[in-house]
Amino acid sequence: MAAEHASVHTPERAPIDTEVTPVPDVDEALVETVTDLAPGRALDLGCGRGQNAIWLARQGWTVGGVDISPAAIDESRDVAAAFDVDALFEVQDVTSWRPRYRYDLVLSTFALPAKGAGRSRMLDMAREAVAPGGTIIIRELDISLGRDGWMSERYLVSTDELERVFDGFRIDRKAVRITRHAIGTDERVLPVATFVATRRTDLRSL
Ligand SMILES: C[S@@+](CC[C@H](N)C(=O)[O-])C[C@H]1O[C@@H](n2cnc3c(N)ncnc32)[C@H](O)[C@@H]1O
């Protein structure tokens, strides 16, 4: 198949051409949050095609990305190679995997497992993976979509659920906003929950 032109966007949304299949835009909440952070070690859970991890690496972060899909990881590695970016992408199931390090930034965008034991294990792992002073960013379709019967609540999240899991963290952002969101090749206007929190450096949250 002929390679298509694709773009990974900078915060200014300037496209950068690369000879790989198209990848989605970099997450806007990630871009906003990272503006205030010094680069460190970052982990993208359910990284998909790697656009967020690669963007972070280009901002000077040391980045790891995991995804259960070998095809997604292959594609992430291809895009990283096209940008000459050093990022470590691994096939892993976030419901059972345990990272070796703690991270200054842990990210999950539209990749939470369905509600239940798998989600609980993943969120506990994500919580433990955040270093003292580090940041967690979670974005997911909001629970209100379930009330409209548009989608099963199992696949949605409420910011209150996340606040309970990240008890003891400082909440930096907890919001639900109607946002343009890509689902496959479709674009819908949907309520998206954004949760950003920082692990305190005092003993309570270590
Ligand atoms: C909707 S995509 C989002 C990808 C990316 N985070 C983004 O924002 O574009 C969800 C991703 O989660 C991955 N995923 C689903 N279940 C997973 C699991 N148990 N462990 C790791 N990755 C998983 C899928 O393979 C897919 O790449």
The ligand as a Gaussian input file, in Angstrom:
#p B3LYP/6-31G(d) Opt

LIG

0 1
 C       -9.297000       4.821000      21.576000
 S       -7.634000       4.255000      21.569000
 C       -6.783000       5.660000      22.242000
 C       -5.344000       5.656000      21.877000
 C       -4.545000       6.873000      22.318000
 N       -4.403000       6.930000      23.770000
 C       -5.144000       8.139000      21.784000
 O       -5.549000       9.004000      22.583000
 O       -5.203000       8.277000      20.565000
 C       -7.608000       3.082000      22.917000
 C       -6.301000       2.309000      22.975000
 O       -6.263000       1.536000      24.173000
 C       -5.671000       0.295000      23.870000
 N       -6.062000      -0.690000      24.887000
 C       -7.285000      -1.200000      25.113000
 N       -7.249000      -2.086000      26.143000
 C       -5.959000      -2.118000      26.560000
 C       -5.274000      -2.847000      27.588000
 N       -5.925000      -3.708000      28.391000
 N       -3.942000      -2.648000      27.734000
 C       -3.277000      -1.777000      26.934000
 N       -3.871000      -1.066000      25.957000
 C       -5.190000      -1.230000      25.767000
 C       -6.186000      -0.034000      22.477000
 O       -5.396000      -1.010000      21.821000
 C       -6.133000       1.336000      21.816000
 O       -4.896000       1.569000      21.177000

